Amino acid sequence: MVTSAGEHEGDDRTPAVRPTADDPVVAALSHGVGGPSGEHVARHPWWTPLRVVLALTALCFALGMVQKAPCYDAQWTNGQSRYSEMCYSDLPYLYVGRGFAELDWPYSHAIDVRDRYDVMEYPVGISYYAYGAAELTHWLKGSPDLAPRGAMSQGELYADHSVLRESLLFTAVNAVGFGVCALIAAWFLTGVHRRRPWDAAVFALSPVLLFEGLINWDLLAVACVAGALWAQVRGRPLLTGLMIGLGTALKLYPLFLLGGLLVIWGRERRWRDLVVATGSGLATWVLLNAPAYISGRHEWSVFWTFNAHRGADLGSSWLVLQQMANHTFAVHTINLVSWVFFGVWCVAVAVLGYLAPQTPRLAQLGYLVVVGFLLINKVYSPQYALWLLPLAVLARPRWRDQLIWQGGEIFYFASVWWYLANYLNPGGGGDPGFYWLAVGIRIAAQLYLTVIVVRDILMPEYDVVRTGRPVPARHSFWPPTEPGRLTLGRAPGG
């Protein structure tokens, strides 16, 4: 029997694909530690692929926390070092700026709260998580008396030493939760393709995870996306929809996975599964949004109105075009063009999925839809690369292609902080051309991986998840001239 992952039920008894026998980059690098594994290599009694991947994820995330240490030591009060050291994070600033220092409910419509603090401009799941982290922070600090803070301005709160220490603890509490989410995501990704658990190592050792995991709350949604990929492969539409609904309550983009499911299950005539997943996702999203909507309808709507009314912002092609043309585009124009482009892009992805020789995998379609959204979005914060990470890793689990894409993301990651620090301004004045170049390189890297994924869909013999192609004898960094032959036959998408 063939499952929706494109694997046979008996594959649990089949040895896992060895990275040194599967990926040319890993094979080449393995010569420094003894070379590729041989035919008689023995399994370690304790270090299973899952445990290794989890350990690598923990190590990578811990290094990410170390990377933020300069800002932590400076209590995020040095405006220049947060850019020069590339250790910026939204978390400590929002602890005061959104009322968490006084434990104000994010969706409170009390006049004294709304006069002092802006509403959280994030979906409800992030607001709940941040509020819970604030409650834990206050408990760990011995539940300090909050009454005096009501008489202090925001500036005074930012300067208060006890509040500053709390903001650092708040950041640490959030970071621990993000680490758990990274481990959960790695666990899910390891289990998506039973014979390819090592594909998740590309996520575990990702430069994007290391440098961008602590900027904002995006890792919460990443874990949900990984869970949706796992549940869909396991043939669990109810759980798939639940993970998508939970992810959409944290960030909007997991909703786009429903488009991939429409293509996959539409080709397979699995309409009941599609209805179950859509229904459970919608029910989950509604239930999670209900407390915020009931307690503060206007505050709940801020996420939607804020994003509808904002103009071109950092990282977007819109901002580069504005700077190059010395012209500010109307918000209505940006919204209209962006949604038309994205709609056309989604139709193109759907047509690609329906016309493909074999049913594409959900990671492939999900990556294509999300990258289309990011390409035209009016803001592309550095941490948005995390949105693509689990999808990209499983869509094209090849180190060479992942390093090319993530290299573009990290190049932009460094450039945007230097741009904000005014390090990229020409000495004689003028436009920040180097920042434009960084945006262009990031887009080019995304398009490179997009082309590779499209090729794999149109020519499944190049899809390494579907084929049994071995590493060439020369252990080249490049794939063999002739594509390998499919070993699994026609398989539904995973």
N, C-alpha and C positions, 0 to 999 in steps of 0.2 A: 504493500500500500504506500502511496506517495502522499506526504503531508503538504500543507501549504508552505512549508519551508523549502520544498523541493528536495526533501530527503526521505529515505525509507525508514519505516518504523524500527527496523533492526539496526539503524546506524548507531544506536547507543552502545552496541557491542563492537563497533568498528573503531580502531585506534584513531585518535585525533590527528589531524593534519599537522605535521611538524613544520614550524616556521622556516627552518633552514632548508627544508625540502620544497618549500612553497613560494617563498618570497626572495627574489634575487638580492635585495639589499641586505636582508638578514643573513642570507647565505654568505655574501661577501664579507660582512662584518664578523661572522662567526670564526673566521680564520685567526682572529686575534685571541680567541679563547678555546682553541683546539679544533676548529673546523665544524662542518655540518654534522648533525647526528647520523649515526650509521644504522644499518638494518637491525642490529642486535642491541640497540640502546635499551636500557632497562628503565622502567618507570620508577620514580621516587615514591616511597611509601607514604609520604606526607605532603610533599610539594606538588599538588595537583595543579593543572592549568588555572583553575579558578582561584586557588590560594595565591599563586604567583601573581596573577593579574590584580587581585585585591591588594597585595603587598606593594606592587608597583604603583597602584593608584594612591595609596596612602603616602608613599614616599614622594610622589610627584606633588600631591596637594600640600604636604608638609613643606616642601621646597617653595611652593607658592606663598605660604605664610611667612617663610623667611624672607622672601623677596619683598614683602610689605613691611619688614622690620624697620627700615629707616623712618617711615611715616609713623609707625607705632611709637618708636622712641621719641619722635618729635611731637607726639600726641596729635598728629594731623593739624598742627597749628602753623607750620611753615608753608606758606602758599607756594614758594618757589621749589622747595625740595620735593613736594609731592609730584611735581612734574619732572624735575631733573633726575630724581631717583626712580621715576616711573612706578610709584607705589600708591597712586591715588585710589581711593575707595569712597563710594557714596555713603557708606554705612554710618561712620561717626558724625557726619554732618546732619544726616536726617534724624539722628537720635534727638537732637535739640530742635531742628527745623520743622519736624512734624509732630512735636508735642510728646514724644515718648519719655522725655526727661521728667514730665509730670504725669505720666501714665494716662494720657488722654486717649479715649477710644477714637480710632481713626475716622469713624463715621458719626462722631458726635456733632450735632447741629447747635450745641449750646453757644450762645453769643460770645461769652467770654473766651471760649476755646477758639472759635473761628476768627475772632478779632486778633488773636495772638499767633495762630499757626495756620499755614497752608494745609490743605487737604492732601493726603497721600494720593499721588497721581498714578498709582499702580493698580493692577487688578486686585480683587479682594483677597485672594490667597496669599499674596505677598504681604498685604496689610495685616492679615491675621497672624502670619508668621512673625512679622516684625513686632507686633504688639505682644505676642507670647514671649519673644526674646527679651523685650523690655521688662515684662513682668518677672522673668527669671533673673534678669540683671539686678532689679531692685531687691529681689529676695536674697540674692547672693551678697548684696551690699548691706544687708541687715535692715531692709525696708526703711530707708531714710525718710525723715519728715518732709513732706512735699509742700506744706502750707507756705513756708517762706518763699518758695520759688514762684508762687503766683504773683508776688509783688515785684519780681525781677523781669527786666526786658530780655529779649532773646540775646542781645549782645552781652548782657551781664551773665546769662546762663552759659554762653560759650566760654566766657572768661573764668567762670567759677571752677576752682580746682577739683572739687568733689564731683561736679558734673562732668568735667573732662575725664576723670578717672572712670566714671560710669560709662562714658561713651566708648572708651577703650574696651571695657568689659563687655559692653553691648556688641561691639565688633567681634570680640573673641567668641562670644556665645553664638552669634550668627555663623562664624567661621566653622565652629565645631559641627553645627547642623549642615553646613555646606559640604563638609568632609564626609558626613554620613550619606548625603545625597550622591556624592561622587562615587562612593563605594556601592551604593544601591544601583546606580546606573551601570557601573562596571559589572556587577553581578548579573544584571539583566542582559547586557550585551554579550557576556561570556556564554550565555545559554541560548542565544538566538539561533545559531547554527551549531548543532551538537558536535559535528566533526571539526568545527573551526573555532574553538574557544579562544585561540591565540589572536584572533582578529581584534578582540577587546583590548589587547595590549597596546594597540595604536591609540586608543582612548586613554589608557592608563598612563602612558608616557607622553601625552600630548603637550606641546609647548603652549597651546591655547588654554588648556586646563591649568597649567602651571602659572601663567602670567595673568589670566583674566578671570579666574574662578572666584576671586574675592572682591571684585569691583562692585557687584550688585547682587540681586537675589536670583539671577538667571539659572543657577544650578538646580533650583527647586523644580523648574519646568523640564530641565534636561533629564532628570531622573524619571519623570512621567513619560517623556517621549521614549526613553529606553524601555520602560515598562510596557508601553503600547506596542513597540516592535516585538518584544518577547511574547506578549499575550496573543498577538495576531498570528505569529508563527505557530503557537501552540493550539491554534484553533479555538480560542476563547473570546468570542465577540463581545460578551458582556463585560469582561475584564478589559478588553481593548477599549471599549467605549468609556468605561469608568476612568481609565488612565488618561484618555484624551480630554474628558470633561474636567478632571482634576488639573491637568496641565493647562487647559484654557482658562481656568480660574486663576492661574498663576501668571501666565503670559498668553497672548492671543494666538501665537503661531502654532501650537499643537493642534488647533482646530483644522489646519490645512491638511493634516493626515487623513481626514475624512475623504478628501478628494482622491488620495491614493487608494483608499479602501473602495471607493466607488468604481475605480478602474479595475482593480484586482477582482473584487467580488462580482462586479458586473460581467467581466469576462467569464467567470466561473458560474454565473447564474446563482450566486449565493445571496439572493435578495433578503432572505430572512436574517442572515448574519449581519447584513448592512443595516437593516432596520433595528435589530437588537443593539448593535454598537452605537448607532446614532441616538437611539432612545436613551440608553444608559448614559451616554455622554451628556446629552441635554439635561437629563434628570440630575446628574451629579453637579453640573454647572449651576443649575437653578437652585439646588439645595445649598450650595456653598455661597451663592450670592444673596440668598434670602436674608440672613441676619444683617448684612450691610445695607441692603435696600430698605428693610423695615426700620432700622435705626436711623438712617439718614439718606433719604432718597436723593437729595441734591448732592450730597457728598459722594454717594455711590456713582453718580453720573459724571463726576469730575474726570475720571480716567478717559471716558469717551469724548467729552468736550475738549479736554486738554490736548488730546492727540489730533482731534479734528481741526483745532484752531492754531496749532503751532506751525511755524514756518520751517524753512530749510535749516538744518542743523548739522552738527559735526559729523563727518564721515560720509555724508551723502553726496551723490553726484550733483544734486540740486545746488548744494552750497558751492561746489567748485564752479558750476556754470554761472551762478550769481557773481562770484568773485571775478571770474574771467570776463564776463560781459559787463561788470559794474552795474548790475541791474537786479533789483529785488523782485522775484516773482510773487504774484498774489497767491495767498494760501489756497484760494478756490482753484486756481490754475494748477497748482502742484497736486492738490487732492484729485482733481479730475483726471489729469494725465497719468498719475500714479495708478489709480484704480483701473483705468482703461488698459494701461500696459499690463498690469497684473492679471486682469481678466483675460486678455489675449494670451498671455503666457500660460495661464492655467488651461485654457482650451488647447493650446499646442501640446502641453504635457499630456492631457487626456487623450488626444489623438495619437500621440506617440505611444502611449500605453496600450491603446486598443489595437494599433496596427503592428505592434511588436511581434516577432515570431513566437516568443514565449511570454507568458505573463510576467511582467516586471516584478521585482521585489519591492516591498513597501518602503524600504530605506532608499531605494533608488528614486522612486516617485516623490517621496517626502523631501529628499534633498533638492530635487529639481524645483518643486513648488516653493519651498522656503527660500532658496537662493534667488528665485525670481522676485519674491517679495522684498528681499534685502537690496537687490540691485537698484530698485526704483524707490525705495523708502526714503522719506525726507529726513531721516536721521539714522545713522549707523554707528551706535556707540561701540567701543572696542569689544565689550563683552558679548555683543550679539553673535560673534563667531561661535560662541558656545551653542547657539541654537542649531547650527549646522553640524556640530561635532559628532554626536552619536549617529546621525543620518549619514554623514560623509564616511565615517569609519566603516560602516557596514555596506554602504553603497559601492565603495571601491577600497577594499581592505588591502591596499598595496602601499608600502612605506614610501616609495618614490613619489607617488602621486599625492599622498597625504603631506609629505614634507614640502612639496612645491606649493600646495594650497596654504598650509599653515605658515610657511615662510612668508607668503604675502600678507597674511593676517598679522604676524608678529612685526613685520616691517612697518605696517601701518600703526600697530600698537605703540611702537617707539616714537614714530613720527608725530602722532597726535599730541603726545605729552610735550614734545619739544616745540611743537607749533603753539600750544597754549602757553608755554614758557617764553615764547618769542625768540627761540633759538634759531628758527628757520627763516626769520625775516632777512631779506637781502641787506647787505651792509650799506648800500646806497639808497635804500628805500625801495618801495614797489611791492608787487604782489608776492605772496608766499608760494612760489612755483614748486618748491620741493614738496610741500604738503600736497599740492595737486598731484604730483608724481606718485606720492605714497598712496593716495586714493586710487589712482589709475592702476598701480601695481597690485593692490588688493583685489580690484575688480578683475584684472587679467588673470590672477591666480584662481579666483572663483570660476571664471569662464573656462579656464583650462580643465578643472575638475569636472565642470558641467559637460564639456565636450566628451571627456572620457566616459562619464556615466551614460550619456546618450548613445555613444558607440557600443557600450556593453549591452544596452537594451536592444539596439537594432541588430547587433551581431553577438548573440549570447555566447558564442564560442570564445569570446574575449573576457567574459565575466568569470573571474577566478573563483567565485563561490559555486558556480555551476559546473566548472570544468575540472578535470584531473590533471591539468598541465603541470609537469614538473619543472623545477628550476633547470635551466640549461647547464650543461656540464662545466662550462667556463665560469659559472656563477656571475654572469654579467648583471649589471644594473638595468639592462634593457630586456624586454620580453623577446621570446624567440620570433624569428621571421614568420614562421607558419603558426597560425593559432592552433591550440589543442582541440581535441574533439570532445564533445559533450559526453559525460559518463552516466548522467542520470536520466536522460530522456526528457520528455516534455514534463514540466513541473509547474504547478501554480506558483504565484509570486509569494515571496516571504518578506 
